[in-house]
Amino acid sequence: MVVRELGGGWVEEELQIADPIGQEVLVELKASGLCGSDHMEMSNEVQYPPPAVLGHEIAGVVSAVGPNVTEFAVGDHVAACLVQYCGKCEQCLDGEPGLCRSPQLTLRPEGEAPRLTDANGDAVTQGMALGGFAQQSLVHENMLVKLPNDMPFAQAAVLGCGVITGTGAVLNAAKVKPGEDVVIIGAGGVGLNVVSGAVLASAGKIISVDLNAESLEAAKSFGATHTVNSSETDPVEAIKELTGGYGVRTVFDVVGIGVTARQGYDMLDAGGTLYQIGMGSGTDTLDTVPMQNAFNRKAVQGVFMGSGVPKRDMAMLVEQYQAGRLNLDDIVSGELKLTDVNKGYEMIRDPKVNRLVITDFS
């Protein structure tokens, strides 16, 4: 399913995919999640110009490997994460692959044939180096993790973006301690995974804030202990009331607009940190705060893809799911055919829909 023009949606085409070279792995896709960032890319072109194959939450079975692949063999079940990293630079070796200095090493070297070409032989952009809205994906092995054969593909696919982003924000970025109170602004798919991360961390009060009552009910089912409907009450005042007037040390803003960032900052207790996950606006800014607030040691910290190590974290999350401690089944709200991508993005406007996953690639 190809994006030919910005805002034009996805059109079905027959493309050619290259044979794997180097550390590339050819994956026969069994599941591909619909994430809002792909719709944003289709509409606005953040990084990947048309014609492009988008889609980055993928899982499947290895069908071929390049000559330098060491981690995978034909028949392995795998899932992917969009974090591109070399594994050799100072940041990677320090456990920060999301800050890799040479992410381009997961792509084909200059002068090599493109991974994807159309009927005219022209190159087609592979979105996020994955291109998952297709029957196959050609991926550098650094971006893959091996799965147990009994791990369901639909649940595995969502691990590499929304799940690792939400849970990782809690476990890696904030390092939430047992009993610590947290606030999560936004109860969509990623927000629910932040709630799951807080449950895994044994947080104290897990307070979900959203404008939608149905989304807040979903947050409760994932483990939120308290909810605040910000369409009915001032969320900052509500959080202060729930915490003895102090606020909390940790707030996660999953929405990412000026209003929610401001609210999140104002919910902080002294020494607290606002973890900025959402990117709902590319133009909003957090209003200037009084300089004396610096003595309260409040901070704002960006979080990218859970601020962790995807191979390690995804393997851990699979274990948590299989042990019954991580709810992935309710993240997957429905399954689609590959050719229903456009319809799927209409469906996920419904706040009751957390994530839709393509599982029929016929």
C-alpha positions in Angstrom: 0.0 0.0 0.0 1.8 3.1 -1.4 1.5 6.8 -0.6 1.8 8.5 -3.9 0.8 12.0 -2.9 0.6 13.8 0.5 -2.9 13.5 2.0 -3.9 11.2 -0.8 -4.2 8.1 1.4 -2.8 4.6 0.4 -3.1 2.9 -3.0 -2.5 -0.7 -3.8 0.5 -1.4 -6.1 2.7 -4.3 -7.0 6.3 -3.5 -6.0 9.6 -5.3 -6.3 11.6 -6.0 -3.1 15.3 -6.7 -3.3 17.1 -9.8 -2.1 18.8 -9.3 1.3 22.5 -8.2 1.4 24.8 -7.6 4.3 22.9 -7.7 7.6 19.5 -7.5 6.0 16.6 -9.8 6.9 13.6 -10.5 4.6 10.5 -10.9 6.7 7.2 -12.4 5.5 4.8 -10.2 7.4 2.0 -11.6 9.6 1.0 -8.5 11.4 1.3 -4.7 10.9 -0.2 -2.1 13.2 -1.8 1.1 12.3 -0.1 3.9 14.2 -1.1 7.6 14.1 2.5 8.7 13.2 2.1 6.9 9.8 -1.1 8.8 9.1 0.8 12.0 10.0 3.6 11.1 7.7 1.1 10.4 4.9 -0.5 13.8 5.4 2.5 16.0 6.1 5.8 14.2 5.1 7.8 14.5 8.3 10.8 12.5 6.9 9.7 10.1 4.1 8.7 11.6 0.8 6.3 9.9 -1.6 6.2 7.5 -3.2 6.5 5.7 0.1 5.6 2.5 1.9 4.8 3.4 5.5 3.9 1.2 8.4 6.3 0.4 11.2 4.7 -1.9 13.8 5.5 -5.3 12.3 5.9 -8.9 13.1 6.4 -12.0 10.9 8.6 -14.9 9.9 12.1 -14.7 8.4 12.1 -16.0 4.9 15.7 -15.1 3.9 18.8 -13.5 5.4 21.9 -11.6 4.1 25.4 -13.2 4.3 26.4 -11.1 7.3 23.4 -11.8 9.5 24.3 -13.5 12.8 21.2 -13.3 15.0 18.4 -14.8 12.8 17.7 -17.8 10.6 15.0 -18.7 8.1 11.8 -19.6 10.0 12.5 -17.4 13.0 9.5 -15.4 14.3 10.5 -11.7 14.7 9.1 -8.3 15.5 10.6 -4.9 14.7 11.2 -1.6 16.3 11.7 1.6 14.3 14.8 2.7 16.3 17.7 2.7 13.9 21.1 2.2 15.6 24.6 1.1 14.7 25.4 -0.7 18.0 29.0 0.6 17.9 29.0 4.4 18.7 29.4 5.9 22.1 25.7 6.4 22.6 24.8 2.8 21.6 27.5 1.4 23.8 26.2 3.5 26.7 22.7 1.9 26.4 21.2 4.8 24.4 20.5 3.4 20.9 17.7 6.0 20.4 20.5 8.6 20.4 22.7 6.7 17.9 25.2 8.8 16.0 25.2 6.6 12.9 21.6 5.4 12.4 22.2 5.4 8.6 24.2 2.2 8.9 20.9 0.3 9.1 20.2 1.5 5.5 21.7 0.4 2.3 25.1 2.0 1.4 25.1 4.6 -1.3 25.4 3.0 -4.7 23.4 -0.1 -3.8 20.1 -0.7 -5.5 17.1 0.5 -3.5 15.2 -2.0 -1.3 11.9 -1.1 -3.0 11.1 -0.3 -6.6 7.9 0.3 -8.5 6.7 -1.0 -11.9 8.8 1.6 -13.7 11.9 0.6 -11.8 11.9 3.8 -9.7 12.8 3.8 -6.1 10.1 3.8 -3.5 10.8 5.2 0.0 10.8 2.7 2.8 9.2 4.5 5.7 11.2 4.3 9.0 13.4 1.7 7.3 10.6 -0.8 7.7 7.8 -0.2 5.2 5.3 -2.5 6.9 2.1 -1.8 4.9 3.2 -4.6 2.5 3.4 -8.3 2.3 7.2 -8.4 3.0 9.7 -6.1 4.7 13.5 -6.0 4.2 15.0 -4.9 7.6 18.5 -4.5 9.1 18.9 -7.2 11.9 19.6 -4.5 14.5 15.9 -3.5 14.2 14.5 -7.0 14.9 14.0 -9.1 18.0 13.4 -12.8 18.0 10.0 -14.0 19.3 8.9 -17.3 20.9 7.0 -19.2 18.3 3.9 -19.2 20.5 3.8 -15.4 20.7 0.8 -14.1 18.7 1.8 -11.9 15.8 -0.8 -9.1 16.3 0.3 -8.6 19.9 3.9 -8.8 19.0 3.6 -6.2 16.3 2.4 -3.4 18.6 5.3 -4.0 21.0 7.8 -2.1 18.8 6.2 1.3 19.0 3.2 2.1 21.2 3.9 -0.5 23.9 7.7 0.1 24.2 7.1 3.8 24.1 4.6 3.8 26.9 6.1 1.2 29.2 9.6 2.4 28.6 8.8 6.0 29.6 7.9 4.6 33.0 10.6 1.9 33.4 13.5 3.5 31.6 13.1 7.3 31.4 11.3 8.0 34.7 12.5 4.9 36.6 9.3 5.0 38.6 9.7 3.6 42.1 7.2 1.3 43.9 4.6 3.4 45.6 5.3 6.5 43.6 2.3 8.5 42.4 2.2 9.3 38.6 -0.1 11.2 36.2 -0.6 10.2 32.6 -2.2 12.8 30.4 -3.9 11.1 27.4 -5.7 7.7 27.5 -5.2 6.6 23.9 -3.2 3.6 22.8 0.2 4.9 24.1 -1.3 6.4 27.3 -2.8 2.9 28.1 0.7 1.5 27.7 2.0 4.1 30.1 -0.6 2.9 32.6 0.6 -0.7 32.0 4.2 0.5 32.6 3.1 2.1 35.9 1.4 -1.2 36.9 4.6 -3.1 36.1 6.6 -0.6 38.2 4.2 -1.1 41.2 3.4 2.7 41.2 1.1 4.1 43.9 -1.7 6.3 42.6 -1.9 5.9 38.8 -3.9 8.9 37.7 -5.2 9.0 34.1 -6.3 12.3 32.6 -8.3 12.6 29.4 -11.2 14.5 27.8 -13.1 11.4 27.0 -15.1 9.3 29.5 -14.8 6.1 27.5 -11.0 6.5 27.2 -10.8 6.9 31.0 -12.9 3.7 31.5 -10.3 1.9 29.3 -7.5 3.4 31.5 -9.2 1.9 34.6 -9.3 -1.5 32.9 -5.5 -1.3 32.3 -4.8 -0.4 35.9 -5.4 3.3 36.5 -6.4 3.8 40.1 -7.9 7.3 39.6 -9.2 9.2 36.6 -9.7 12.9 35.9 -12.0 14.1 33.1 -10.4 17.3 32.0 -13.5 18.4 30.0 -15.4 18.6 33.3 -12.8 19.8 35.9 -9.5 21.7 36.1 -7.0 18.8 35.9 -4.3 20.6 37.8 -6.6 21.4 40.7 -7.8 17.8 40.6 -4.3 16.4 40.8 -3.4 18.7 43.7 -6.5 17.6 45.5 -5.6 13.9 45.1 -2.1 14.5 46.4 -2.6 16.6 49.5 -2.0 19.8 47.6 1.5 19.0 46.5 1.2 17.4 43.0 3.3 14.5 41.8 7.0 13.9 41.1 6.2 12.3 37.7 3.9 13.4 34.9 3.7 11.8 31.4 2.2 14.0 28.7 1.2 11.6 25.9 -0.8 14.2 24.0 2.0 16.7 23.2 0.2 20.1 22.7 0.9 23.3 24.5 -2.1 23.1 26.8 -1.3 19.6 28.1 2.4 20.4 28.5 1.5 23.4 30.6 -1.0 21.4 32.7 1.6 18.6 33.2 4.2 21.0 34.4 1.8 22.7 36.8 0.9 19.3 38.2 4.5 18.7 39.4 5.6 18.7 42.9 9.0 20.3 43.7 11.7 18.2 42.1 9.3 16.6 39.7 9.7 15.9 36.0 7.4 16.2 33.1 8.1 13.4 30.6 7.1 14.6 27.1 6.1 11.7 25.0 3.4 13.1 22.7 4.1 15.1 19.5 0.6 16.3 18.8 1.9 19.7 17.7 5.0 20.8 15.9 4.5 24.5 16.7 3.2 24.7 20.3 5.6 25.7 23.0 5.6 25.4 26.8 5.0 28.9 28.1 7.9 30.6 29.9 7.9 29.7 33.6 9.0 32.1 36.4 12.7 31.9 37.0 12.2 31.3 40.7 10.7 27.9 39.7 14.2 26.8 38.9 14.7 26.6 42.7 11.9 24.0 42.8 14.0 21.8 40.5 11.1 21.1 38.1 12.3 19.6 34.8 11.0 18.7 31.3 12.4 15.6 29.7 11.8 14.3 26.2 11.2 10.6 25.7 11.8 8.8 22.4 10.6 5.2 22.0 10.8 4.5 25.7 14.4 5.6 26.1 15.6 2.1 26.3 17.2 -0.8 24.4 14.6 -2.2 22.0 16.0 -5.7 21.7 16.2 -6.1 25.5 13.0 -4.3 26.3 10.8 -6.0 23.7 12.0 -9.4 24.9 11.1 -8.5 28.5 7.7 -7.3 27.5 7.0 -10.6 25.7 7.8 -12.4 28.9 5.5 -10.1 30.9 2.7 -10.7 28.4 3.1 -14.4 28.5 3.2 -14.4 32.3 -0.1 -12.5 32.3 1.4 -9.3 33.7 1.1 -7.1 30.6 -2.2 -6.5 28.8 -1.6 -6.5 25.1 -4.8 -8.3 24.1 -7.0 -5.2 24.8 -4.5 -3.0 23.0 -5.5 -4.8 19.7 -9.0 -3.6 19.1 -9.4 -5.3 15.7 -7.8 -6.9 12.7 -7.8 -5.8 9.1 -6.8 -6.8 5.5 -3.8 -5.0 4.1 -5.9 -3.3 1.5 -8.1 -1.8 4.2 -5.5 0.7 5.5 -7.5 3.7 4.5 -10.6 2.3 6.2 -8.6 1.4 9.2 -7.4 5.0 9.7 -11.0 6.2 9.7 -11.9 3.6 12.3 -9.2 4.6 14.8 -10.7 8.0 15.1 -13.1 6.3 17.4 -11.8 6.7 21.0 -12.9 3.1 21.8 -10.4 1.8 19.3 -6.9 1.4 20.7 -5.0 -0.2 17.9 -5.9 -1.9 14.7 -3.6 -4.5 13.2 -3.3 -5.9 9.7 -3.2 -9.7 9.8 -4.6 -10.6 6.4 -2.0 -10.0 3.7 -3.8 -11.9 0.9 
